[in-house]
Amino acid sequence: MRQVDIRSLCEQRGWSRTRLIHEMRRHADRAGVSLPGDESLRRMLKMWAGGGRRPSPVYAELLAAIARGSGPGRGTTAVPAGGDPAAAMLAFRLADPNRGGGRMYGEVVEYLHREIAPHVFGADRDVEGVFDAAAALTEMAGWMAHDAGRDTHAARHFRQASALSELGNDTQLRAHIQAARAGLACHHKRPREASALVRQGLAACSDGSGWPGVESQLFAIQARAAALGRDGRQCARLLADAEEALVRASNVAMSPWINRFDEASLAGEAVRALAALGDHAGATEQARTILAIRTDPTSRAHAFGRLALARAMIGLGDTEQAAGEATGVLRSTTGLASSRVVVELGELARALVGAGPSAPPGFAAEFDAGMRRRRGMLNGLDPAGTWAEDA
């Protein structure tokens, strides 16, 4: 793995160590990774810069991502060769928010086959932590498949990840995977199935080894299930439980194999629950929370925040702002290969048409052109997630 010269990086960018720590946190936030306090990071940077110790593979990948920059593009993800699965997972997490499952899915599956499967099924299958690594990366493949519009593949990956996690030692990961399965069930409006999976996830946390952030995620998804069942009182109670669990999350160590569930993540679940209940004012507030935290306008999370805000605006009768949010998503995420974003944009366009002829002039033409480009981009990707024209 390429080691980044910290002194040279700071000199080239004109950065202080404080700015470098800020960039480390910004990149780690995008990847859902927790970092220690600033003083701990400052001590580590001093050791690495002085040559007294080399960064771990995960920190080396984080610094490499900062050095090369990040953002949407046609190329493949820069995954560390022959190395630590945790560093590879970080590389995928760093690239995913701006590239989308349409590009990332094939890369993650190929990595699983090339780097992980030999350790699971081969002669060296007793490598420490291999089942946890396999489960985490398989769960990631499930989310990539979901974002690429391949939910049959996603469900299969989640089931495989769940089985692999039972062979590993990470109870937080085990619960996290049940949350993923429950979230997919909610997406397909199967609240009973979602609730059953949430109970399995909470049971995995019951021995005290869980991370409260995963508990928060499970409560929030159960709130979505309650909303699908039109139980507003239960939904509100569960969202309150999710908020309370999230407060406790900062005091408990988090598994390196799970995504951090934070205030924006909770707002993302809450906005869908409140929308299902027809609480457009509440959904507006949650959507604005997402946008205040997920500030990168080219990212999928920011796009979902704007789309959620647009749907709430339609519910409140403000179709002009809804159209503006939709146009903003079209313009800012041109390199994002996300079927989910395309589907939600299409649903929003139909809702705007149904709301009456109050969209700004030129909206329909720009929207149609943007959607054609999006569908063309997704269709231009072969099943492995690479550009067919470059194959």
C-alpha positions, -999 to 999 in steps of 0.1 A, spaced: 0 0 0 14 34 -9 24 54 21 16 91 21 44 115 31 25 136 56 50 165 56 49 167 18 11 165 17 7 194 41 33 215 23 18 209 -11 -17 218 1 -6 246 24 -23 228 53 -16 228 90 -19 196 110 -52 209 123 -64 212 87 -52 177 79 -71 164 109 -102 182 96 -98 165 62 -93 131 79 -126 136 98 -144 148 66 -134 118 47 -141 94 76 -175 109 80 -183 102 44 -173 66 49 -192 62 82 -159 56 101 -153 68 137 -119 84 145 -104 91 180 -101 126 194 -80 154 179 -52 151 204 -49 113 196 -48 120 159 -22 148 164 1 124 183 -4 97 156 4 122 128 36 133 146 47 97 149 40 89 113 56 121 100 87 114 121 90 79 108 87 63 142 57 43 132 38 36 100 0 41 98 -22 10 100 -37 -1 67 -70 17 74 -53 50 83 -29 46 53 -59 43 30 -76 73 46 -45 94 40 -41 81 5 -77 91 -3 -71 126 10 -39 128 -11 -55 117 -43 -87 136 -38 -121 120 -42 -153 125 -62 -174 110 -90 -157 95 -120 -157 67 -144 -127 49 -131 -126 21 -107 -121 25 -70 -85 26 -58 -86 -5 -36 -53 -14 -18 -38 -44 -35 -34 -77 -16 -40 -60 17 -62 -55 47 -100 -61 41 -108 -32 64 -87 -8 43 -104 -21 12 -138 -16 28 -128 20 37 -118 26 1 -152 14 -11 -170 35 15 -151 66 5 -159 62 -31 -196 51 -28 -214 83 -18 -204 100 -51 -201 71 -75 -232 51 -66 -241 14 -66 -243 13 -104 -205 15 -105 -196 1 -72 -215 -31 -71 -194 -51 -95 -162 -39 -79 -172 -50 -44 -184 -84 -57 -152 -89 -77 -131 -81 -46 -151 -106 -25 -144 -133 -51 -108 -124 -55 -96 -115 -20 -121 -129 5 -135 -162 -9 -101 -180 -9 -99 -173 29 -134 -184 36 -133 -216 15 -96 -222 9 -68 -238 29 -61 -206 50 -97 -203 60 -87 -199 97 -74 -163 91 -85 -143 121 -116 -123 115 -122 -136 80 -159 -144 86 -165 -109 100 -147 -94 70 -167 -116 46 -200 -107 63 -193 -70 63 -182 -68 27 -212 -90 16 -236 -67 34 -219 -38 16 -225 -56 -17 -261 -59 -8 -265 -21 -4 -246 -16 -37 -270 -40 -54 -300 -21 -39 -286 12 -51 -281 -3 -85 -318 -14 -86 -311 -51 -81 -331 -59 -50 -332 -96 -56 -294 -96 -55 -295 -73 -25 -317 -97 -5 -295 -126 -13 -264 -108 -3 -280 -98 30 -290 -134 37 -255 -145 30 -240 -118 52 -263 -128 80 -252 -165 78 -215 -154 76 -219 -132 107 -231 -161 127 -197 -178 121 -178 -146 132 -174 -130 165 -188 -95 160 -223 -91 176 -225 -55 165 -221 -66 129 -247 -93 133 -273 -67 145 -262 -43 118 -269 -68 91 -304 -75 105 -310 -38 103 -300 -39 66 -325 -67 60 -352 -49 79 -346 -17 59 -350 -35 26 -382 -51 39 -395 -16 47 -385 -4 13 -408 -31 -2 -436 -22 23 -433 -55 43 -437 -41 78 -442 -75 96 -411 -89 81 -392 -58 90 -404 -59 126 -393 -96 129 -358 -88 116 -356 -58 140 -364 -81 169 -336 -105 158 -312 -75 156 -321 -63 191 -317 -98 204 -281 -98 191 -275 -66 211 -291 -79 243 -259 -93 259 -245 -58 263 -219 -61 236 -239 -41 210 -233 -5 199 -262 19 208 -260 33 173 -271 0 158 -299 -1 184 -309 34 173 -309 22 137 -331 -8 146 -356 14 165 -358 38 136 -365 11 111 -391 -3 134 -407 32 135 -408 30 97 -426 -3 99 -451 12 124 -457 41 101 -464 17 72 -490 1 95 -505 36 101 -496 35 138 -485 70 145 -483 67 183 -460 37 181 -439 54 154 -433 84 176 -424 62 206 -399 43 185 -383 74 170 -379 87 206 -362 54 216 -339 58 185 -329 93 196 -322 81 232 -300 52 219 -281 75 196 -272 98 226 -255 68 242 -236 58 211 -207 82 216 -198 65 249 -194 30 234 -168 16 211 -180 8 176 -171 -22 154 -148 -13 125 -171 -34 102 -203 -13 105 -213 20 92 -217 48 117 -254 56 123 -256 93 132 -281 122 134 -284 124 96 -289 87 93 -317 88 119 -333 118 101 -332 97 69 -352 70 85 -375 94 103 -383 114 72 -396 82 55 -416 73 85 -432 107 88 -439 109 50 -457 75 53 -479 90 80 -486 122 59 -468 144 84 -453 168 58 -442 194 83 -423 168 104 -408 154 72 -396 188 62 -378 193 95 -361 159 92 -351 166 56 -335 198 66 -315 180 93 -301 157 66 -291 186 44 -274 204 73 -252 174 80 -247 158 46 -235 190 29 -217 176 -2 -242 184 -30 -228 157 -53 -234 129 -28 -263 104 -27 -272 112 9 -276 149 0 -297 140 -30 -320 119 -9 -323 148 16 -333 172 -12 -357 147 -27 -373 141 7 -377 178 11 -393 181 -23 -418 154 -15 -427 172 17 -430 205 -1 -455 189 -25 -475 177 5 -475 213 18 -486 227 -15 -453 244 -25 -447 228 -59 -423 256 -70 -398 248 -42 -403 211 -49 -394 216 -85 -364 236 -75 -351 208 -52 -356 182 -80 -337 204 -105 -309 209 -80 -305 171 -77 -304 167 -114 -277 193 -118 -255 183 -89 -253 145 -92 -246 140 -129 -219 114 -121 -239 94 -96 -249 60 -109 -278 54 -85 -309 37 -97 -326 47 -64 -320 84 -71 -333 80 -107 -364 61 -94 -372 88 -68 -367 116 -93 -392 98 -116 -417 95 -88 -412 131 -79 -418 142 -115 -451 123 -116 -462 138 -82 -454 173 -96 -474 167 -127 -503 154 -106 -501 186 -84 -510 208 -113 -493 231 -138 -474 252 -113 -438 241 -120 -414 269 -131 -410 275 -169 -386 252 -185 -387 226 -157 -403 198 -177 -378 201 -206 -348 202 -183 -361 174 -162 -369 152 -192 -334 158 -206 -317 151 -173 -337 118 -168 -327 107 -202 -290 112 -194 -294 94 -161 -311 64 -177 -285 64 -205 -257 64 -179 -272 35 -160 -278 16 -192 -242 23 -203 -229 2 -174 -225 -35 -180 -236 -60 -153 -202 -57 -135 -207 -19 -130 -181 -8 -155 -186 14 -185 -196 -9 -215 -180 15 -240 -146 12 -221 -147 -25 -217 
